[in-house]
Amino acid sequence: MYKKCLISEVPSPLHIYTALKEHGSAVQTVTYPTENMVEILGTVLTVLENVMSIVAHLESGELYVTKAIKKGVDIDWIRSAGCSLQYQGIEDGIVRGVTRISIPWWCKQKNRSMNKASRQKVLKRKFQILSHQYVNKTVMTLT
């Protein structure tokens, strides 16, 4: 019953990239999310990214992200789509799935950007040192 809330029976233009995974198969082998599901996941990821920038340093960051998603993302369309009995399980599954996948991904991306910035700072400092030494040698040979 809950599948009709989450899974689209036929691909739509929204699924163009997902459909490429089929590789011309005569039988539909890929599962396509409903448009509501895609929209909700986008909203959930936006909330996650915004909250992570604030709570990433905390030990219980995942709890803060979970609370923010449940409070800030409206998924009541699941109830109106006939899945009211499974609502809580679907909400928990969406939140758990997104946080377990996206929080480590967010941390990895943040570490990469920080490492890149750190490497650029070190490289800039090396260039300053080398250019200063070059300037000093040039001045010394001129005098």
C-alpha beads as a LAMMPS data file, in Angstrom:
LAMMPS data file: protein, C-alpha beads

143 atoms
142 bonds

1 atom types
1 bond types

-500.0 500.0 xlo xhi
-500.0 500.0 ylo yhi
-500.0 500.0 zlo zhi

Masses

1 110.0

Atoms # bond

1 1 1 0.000 0.000 0.000
2 1 1 2.747 2.486 0.931
3 1 1 4.474 2.002 -2.421
4 1 1 1.938 4.221 -4.179
5 1 1 3.030 7.067 -1.893
6 1 1 6.693 6.702 -2.693
7 1 1 7.056 4.990 -6.054
8 1 1 5.842 6.190 -9.422
9 1 1 4.433 3.491 -11.689
10 1 1 5.562 5.130 -14.919
11 1 1 8.612 7.310 -15.529
12 1 1 8.024 11.003 -16.169
13 1 1 10.332 13.697 -17.572
14 1 1 11.498 14.175 -13.983
15 1 1 13.120 10.741 -14.157
16 1 1 15.246 11.273 -17.252
17 1 1 18.565 10.662 -15.473
18 1 1 17.243 7.725 -13.497
19 1 1 15.898 6.200 -16.719
20 1 1 19.422 6.167 -18.169
21 1 1 20.214 3.402 -15.658
22 1 1 17.830 1.077 -17.520
23 1 1 20.271 0.753 -20.443
24 1 1 17.532 0.098 -22.974
25 1 1 16.068 -2.796 -21.041
26 1 1 12.684 -3.978 -22.298
27 1 1 11.550 -4.513 -18.709
28 1 1 11.489 -1.661 -16.174
29 1 1 14.161 -2.555 -13.631
30 1 1 14.667 0.823 -11.946
31 1 1 12.355 2.180 -9.263
32 1 1 11.188 5.751 -9.857
33 1 1 10.234 7.994 -6.925
34 1 1 7.064 10.066 -7.071
35 1 1 7.405 13.777 -7.744
36 1 1 6.370 14.482 -4.155
37 1 1 9.114 12.204 -2.915
38 1 1 11.758 13.948 -5.036
39 1 1 10.565 17.330 -3.800
40 1 1 10.611 16.195 -0.164
41 1 1 14.120 14.765 -0.472
42 1 1 15.345 18.047 -1.930
43 1 1 13.820 19.967 0.965
44 1 1 15.185 17.503 3.518
45 1 1 18.697 17.826 2.071
46 1 1 18.482 21.619 2.171
47 1 1 17.463 21.531 5.841
48 1 1 20.241 19.038 6.578
49 1 1 22.909 21.222 4.959
50 1 1 21.711 24.345 6.768
51 1 1 21.592 22.638 10.168
52 1 1 24.910 20.818 9.710
53 1 1 26.735 24.098 9.272
54 1 1 25.539 25.010 12.781
55 1 1 25.712 21.679 14.678
56 1 1 28.486 19.744 12.918
57 1 1 30.867 20.194 15.839
58 1 1 28.388 18.774 18.363
59 1 1 28.482 15.154 19.497
60 1 1 24.756 14.659 18.895
61 1 1 24.588 16.499 15.568
62 1 1 22.429 13.795 13.993
63 1 1 19.733 14.326 16.639
64 1 1 19.595 18.058 15.906
65 1 1 19.382 17.383 12.181
66 1 1 16.624 14.810 12.708
67 1 1 14.593 17.208 14.865
68 1 1 15.030 20.040 12.360
69 1 1 13.907 17.863 9.464
70 1 1 10.858 16.530 11.303
71 1 1 9.918 20.016 12.438
72 1 1 10.692 21.891 9.238
73 1 1 9.651 19.534 6.433
74 1 1 5.987 18.917 5.747
75 1 1 5.298 15.398 4.484
76 1 1 1.583 15.313 5.230
77 1 1 0.942 14.477 1.579
78 1 1 1.751 10.892 2.568
79 1 1 -1.366 10.792 4.739
80 1 1 -3.559 12.225 1.988
81 1 1 -2.140 9.731 -0.502
82 1 1 -3.638 6.870 1.480
83 1 1 -0.635 5.938 3.583
84 1 1 -1.753 7.296 6.948
85 1 1 -1.078 3.994 8.740
86 1 1 2.499 3.902 7.493
87 1 1 3.088 7.668 7.903
88 1 1 5.356 7.506 10.951
89 1 1 7.399 4.631 9.551
90 1 1 7.828 6.382 6.204
91 1 1 8.824 9.660 7.874
92 1 1 11.330 7.886 10.126
93 1 1 12.720 5.937 7.170
94 1 1 13.185 9.059 5.049
95 1 1 14.893 10.946 7.859
96 1 1 17.076 8.010 8.910
97 1 1 18.087 7.216 5.349
98 1 1 18.966 10.786 4.485
99 1 1 20.879 11.474 7.686
100 1 1 22.859 8.224 7.557
101 1 1 23.932 8.866 3.980
102 1 1 24.148 12.655 3.823
103 1 1 25.817 13.560 7.123
104 1 1 28.992 11.559 6.352
105 1 1 28.905 12.947 2.796
106 1 1 28.557 16.519 4.149
107 1 1 31.485 15.987 6.524
108 1 1 33.634 14.548 3.763
109 1 1 32.883 17.511 1.478
110 1 1 33.583 20.002 4.276
111 1 1 36.899 18.288 5.098
112 1 1 37.893 18.357 1.437
113 1 1 37.163 22.059 1.137
114 1 1 39.026 22.804 4.371
115 1 1 42.012 20.740 3.268
116 1 1 42.031 22.533 -0.077
117 1 1 41.907 25.938 1.637
118 1 1 44.661 24.866 4.021
119 1 1 46.868 23.650 1.153
120 1 1 46.307 26.920 -0.710
121 1 1 47.272 28.908 2.393
122 1 1 50.469 26.873 2.831
123 1 1 51.336 27.259 -0.836
124 1 1 50.738 31.023 -0.669
125 1 1 53.008 31.242 2.370
126 1 1 55.741 29.268 0.581
127 1 1 55.531 31.624 -2.377
128 1 1 55.811 34.597 -0.043
129 1 1 58.880 33.104 1.602
130 1 1 60.482 32.238 -1.740
131 1 1 59.714 35.609 -3.276
132 1 1 61.088 37.367 -0.190
133 1 1 64.279 35.308 -0.401
134 1 1 64.531 36.083 -4.107
135 1 1 64.055 39.806 -3.420
136 1 1 66.714 39.699 -0.671
137 1 1 69.211 37.894 -2.927
138 1 1 68.581 40.392 -5.716
139 1 1 69.054 43.335 -3.374
140 1 1 72.203 41.775 -1.930
141 1 1 73.776 41.249 -5.355
142 1 1 72.967 44.812 -6.394
143 1 1 74.745 46.295 -3.380

Bonds

1 1 1 2
2 1 2 3
3 1 3 4
4 1 4 5
5 1 5 6
6 1 6 7
7 1 7 8
8 1 8 9
9 1 9 10
10 1 10 11
11 1 11 12
12 1 12 13
13 1 13 14
14 1 14 15
15 1 15 16
16 1 16 17
17 1 17 18
18 1 18 19
19 1 19 20
20 1 20 21
21 1 21 22
22 1 22 23
23 1 23 24
24 1 24 25
25 1 25 26
26 1 26 27
27 1 27 28
28 1 28 29
29 1 29 30
30 1 30 31
31 1 31 32
32 1 32 33
33 1 33 34
34 1 34 35
35 1 35 36
36 1 36 37
37 1 37 38
38 1 38 39
39 1 39 40
40 1 40 41
41 1 41 42
42 1 42 43
43 1 43 44
44 1 44 45
45 1 45 46
46 1 46 47
47 1 47 48
48 1 48 49
49 1 49 50
50 1 50 51
51 1 51 52
52 1 52 53
53 1 53 54
54 1 54 55
55 1 55 56
56 1 56 57
57 1 57 58
58 1 58 59
59 1 59 60
60 1 60 61
61 1 61 62
62 1 62 63
63 1 63 64
64 1 64 65
65 1 65 66
66 1 66 67
67 1 67 68
68 1 68 69
69 1 69 70
70 1 70 71
71 1 71 72
72 1 72 73
73 1 73 74
74 1 74 75
75 1 75 76
76 1 76 77
77 1 77 78
78 1 78 79
79 1 79 80
80 1 80 81
81 1 81 82
82 1 82 83
83 1 83 84
84 1 84 85
85 1 85 86
86 1 86 87
87 1 87 88
88 1 88 89
89 1 89 90
90 1 90 91
91 1 91 92
92 1 92 93
93 1 93 94
94 1 94 95
95 1 95 96
96 1 96 97
97 1 97 98
98 1 98 99
99 1 99 100
100 1 100 101
101 1 101 102
102 1 102 103
103 1 103 104
104 1 104 105
105 1 105 106
106 1 106 107
107 1 107 108
108 1 108 109
109 1 109 110
110 1 110 111
111 1 111 112
112 1 112 113
113 1 113 114
114 1 114 115
115 1 115 116
116 1 116 117
117 1 117 118
118 1 118 119
119 1 119 120
120 1 120 121
121 1 121 122
122 1 122 123
123 1 123 124
124 1 124 125
125 1 125 126
126 1 126 127
127 1 127 128
128 1 128 129
129 1 129 130
130 1 130 131
131 1 131 132
132 1 132 133
133 1 133 134
134 1 134 135
135 1 135 136
136 1 136 137
137 1 137 138
138 1 138 139
139 1 139 140
140 1 140 141
141 1 141 142
142 1 142 143
